[in-house]
Amino acid sequence: MTPIIKEVPKGKKQGDIPPKLNDVKSKIMEWISVKNKLPRKGRWVLVHDRFGGFKQISTAQWDGDEWVDYLMSKHDYSDAITHWMPLPKPPKD
């Protein structure tokens, strides 16, 4: 495996993580349990659900009372959606 940094900066150890990589690591999104927090009302997010017996990742919106899927259908997702995370920023054109 080729090292990312070929020369160790003065005052650093070989195992130190470069600051730029630390910044990237802190920006990695992680799943949030619906038991701990729900998204803002009306915000589209990625969700992990077990709807219909299948584990899947899709998009949904919390309307303040229940989840609404991308087809704007309201289903009883109360036990199906276990985690969510914000959508990533769209690509720059």
C-alpha positions in Angstrom: 0.0 0.0 0.0 1.4 3.4 -1.0 1.4 5.9 1.9 -0.6 9.1 1.4 2.2 11.2 2.7 5.7 10.3 1.5 7.5 12.6 3.9 6.6 13.0 7.5 6.4 16.7 8.4 8.8 18.0 11.0 7.4 17.4 14.6 5.0 14.7 13.4 5.1 10.9 13.8 4.5 8.4 11.0 1.1 7.4 12.6 -0.3 10.9 12.9 -3.3 11.6 10.8 -2.8 14.7 8.6 -5.2 17.6 9.6 -6.9 17.5 6.1 -7.8 13.9 6.6 -9.2 14.7 10.1 -11.4 17.4 8.5 -12.8 14.8 6.0 -13.4 12.3 8.8 -15.3 14.8 10.8 -17.6 15.6 7.8 -18.5 11.9 7.2 -22.2 11.5 7.8 -23.4 8.8 10.2 -26.8 7.2 10.7 -29.0 8.7 13.4 -31.4 6.4 15.3 -35.0 7.6 15.2 -35.1 6.7 18.9 -32.5 9.5 19.5 -33.6 12.2 17.1 -36.0 12.9 14.2 -35.2 15.2 11.3 -36.7 18.7 10.9 -40.3 18.7 9.7 -40.4 18.7 5.9 -36.8 17.8 5.4 -36.0 15.0 2.9 -33.4 12.5 4.3 -32.0 9.1 3.6 -33.7 6.4 5.7 -32.8 2.8 6.5 -36.0 0.8 6.8 -37.3 -2.7 7.0 -40.6 -2.0 5.2 -42.2 -5.2 3.8 -39.6 -7.4 5.4 -36.7 -6.0 3.3 -33.8 -3.9 4.6 -33.3 -1.0 2.3 -32.1 2.6 2.0 -34.4 5.1 0.4 -35.5 8.7 0.8 -38.4 9.9 3.0 -39.6 13.0 4.7 -40.7 13.5 8.3 -43.9 15.5 8.3 -44.1 16.0 12.1 -46.4 13.1 12.7 -45.3 10.3 10.3 -42.9 9.5 7.5 -43.8 10.2 3.8 -41.9 8.4 1.1 -40.6 9.7 -2.2 -44.0 8.9 -3.9 -45.6 11.2 -1.3 -47.4 8.1 0.0 -48.0 7.9 3.7 -47.5 4.4 5.0 -47.2 3.2 8.6 -43.4 3.4 8.7 -43.4 3.8 12.5 -41.7 0.5 13.1 -40.0 0.2 9.7 -37.7 3.2 9.7 -34.9 2.7 12.2 -32.3 5.3 11.1 -31.8 8.4 9.0 -29.2 10.8 7.8 -29.2 14.1 5.9 -28.9 14.0 2.2 -25.5 14.9 0.8 -25.1 18.2 -1.0 -25.8 17.9 -4.7 -22.9 17.9 -7.1 -21.6 21.1 -8.5 -22.2 21.5 -12.2 
